[in-house]
Amino acid sequence: MTQVALVLYIVAKIGNYFSTLGLGYTVVFLIFTLPKVYELRKHEIDSVANQVVSQSKQAYSQYGAPYVNKIPRASTSTSTPSNYGGNRPVDNYSTADSASIAPNGPTGNEYKKTY
């Protein structure tokens, strides 16, 4: 959280030195010059980009992956239950919504909402 605040602070400080029109001119200038620079120095830029990618993957596996792996994942299984035959009776399956329904069917009181 503090890293995000620091980045936003730096961006705000840099933004104070440029007007919107000046920033627009800079963006247009870079749009037309960067493709030519890349064309002239393609091998150097690609090697630096590959180094950045490999270092970021290494940093992610060292710092980010242990935390991401702790996040519980939803089941992606598409298999059906073994007792599913197409015409399954409702009484064999219970969900949180139907747990209070009587075995012989709803009595009507289960669907009333209390506020």
N, C-alpha and C positions, 0 to 999 in steps of 0.2 A: 504494500500500500504506500509506503514512503517512497519507493522507487517511482511509482506513478506520479506522485506529487512532485518529486524532484524533476522529472522529465517535463511535466506541465509547467513548472516554474521556469525552467530553462527556455522552453519554447515561448513562454510569455515574455521573458526578458529579450530574447532575440526578436520577437515580433514587435517590440516597442521601437526598434531601430529601423523598421521598414514600413512603408506605407502599403496599402493594398495595391495601388497602381505599380509601385516598384516591385512588389512580389509577383504581380502578374507579368511584368516584363521579364523578370528573371526566369519564371517558369517557361514562358514562350521561348526565350533564348536557349534554355537547357533542352527543350523538346527538339529543337533543330540542330543543336551541336552534339549532344550525347550520342546519337546514332553514328555520326561520322567519327567521333573519337573511338567508339567501340569497334568500328570497322577497321581503323588504323592500328589499334592495339588489342586486337581480339585475343591473342594467345596469352598476353600478360593479364588481361582482365579475367579470362577464364581460369587461369591458374590461381589467382587471388580468390576468385569466387569459390573454387573447389576447396581451398584451404579454409575459407570462412565456413562453408557447409560442413566440412569434416570436424572443425573445432566446435561448431554449434551442436552437432550430433553427439560429440563426446561430452560436452557440458550438459546436454539434456539427459544422456544416459547416467551421468554422475549425479546430477542435482535434481532433475525434474522427474525422471522415470520412477524413482522410489515412491514419490508422493502420488503420481498418477496411478500406479499399480495398486494403491490402497483404496482407490475409489471403487465401490461395488458396481458391478456391471449387471445390466438387465439380461435376463435369459433370452437367447436368440433361437431357442429350440422351436422347431415347427412340428415336432412329432405330436401325435395325438395319444391320449391315454389308452392303455391296453384294453380297457373295458368299453371303449367307445365303438359302438357298432352302427352308428348312423341314426338310430332311433333311441337315444338314451333317455331314460326317465329323469326328470328333474330332481327327484328326491335323492338320487345318488351323489349329487354334487352340491356342495355347500360353499357359499361365498359370504363375505362379510355382510352383504346386503340381505341375503336370504337366510342368515343363521337364525333369525327370530321367527321365521315362518313355520307354522305348525306342519307336521308331516302330512296331514290330509289336505293341505292347501291353505292359502291365506284366509284370515278371518276378516280382514279389512282394517284392523287396528294397526297392522304393521306398516301401512303406508301413510299414516298421519304424521305430519311434521310438527314438531314442537319448537316454538321459537322462544 
